[in-house]
Amino acid sequence: MLRQDSQDAPLFGEDLDAVGKSKSKIKHPVASFFHVFFRSSAILVYLLCDIFNSGFIPCMVTIILLLSCDFWTVKNVSGRLLVGLRWWNQVDENGRSHWIFESKKWTDGKDTTSSADSRIFWLGLVVCPIFWMFFVFSTIFSLKIKWLAVVIMGLVLQWANLYGYVRCKVGGKSDLRKLAKNYLSVQIFKQAAKETETS
C-alpha cells in the first residue's frame, strides 16, 4: 500500500543505521546501478563531447536519450525499489491536472529498504542536478549557445525527479520551506550537541 504522508525516517536516510530501521547492504543492485549509470553517463558524454570536439548532433541525441532513460528509470523503477516512493500526474474527467506524491506504508511497521540503497538514490538524485546547473552557467558564460538546450533539458529532467521525490518523502501537501528550515535546525542542533559532548 502507498500513502500520501511522509515516512518517519530521516529525509535523506542518513540516520537509518543508527535508528536500526534497515541494513547497510545493497538490496537492489541492478536498480542502484541503472540509477547511477544513466545519470553519470549523460554527464560523461556531455563532458567528452566537449573535450574531443565530436559532432554536435550525435552527442546531443545520445545525451537526450540517456537523460530520457534516466528520467523514466528513476521515476518508475529506482524510486519505488530503493526508497519506496513514487510520484505522477493524472488528469481527472474535468481536464484538471493533479500531482500525486506517495510513500510506501510498511507492513507491520517493518521498513524493507536498505540504508545503502537509500544513500545511493538520494546522492544520485541531489548531486547530478548540481552538475547540470553548473553546465548551464558554463555554457552561457563560454557562449556555447548550441549546447544550451541540451543542458537546460538535463537540468529540468533531473530537477523534476528531485522535486517529485522530495515532495514524496516529506508528504505531498507539506510546505517545503518550513520542512527545510526544520531540517536545518535539527542538523545545527545535532552539531552543537556533538561539540558540547566532545568539549
Secondary structure, 3 states (H helix, E strand, C coil): CEECCCCCCCCCCCCHHHHCCCCCCCCCHHHHHHHHHHHHHHHHHHHHHHHHCCCHHHHHHHHHHHHHHHHHHHHHHHHHHHHCEEEEEEECCCCCEEEEEEEECCHHHCCCCCHHHHHHHHHHHHHHHHHHHHHHHHHHHCCCHHHHHHHHHHHHHHHHHHHHHHHHHHCCCCCHHHHHHHHHHHHHHHHHHHHHHHC
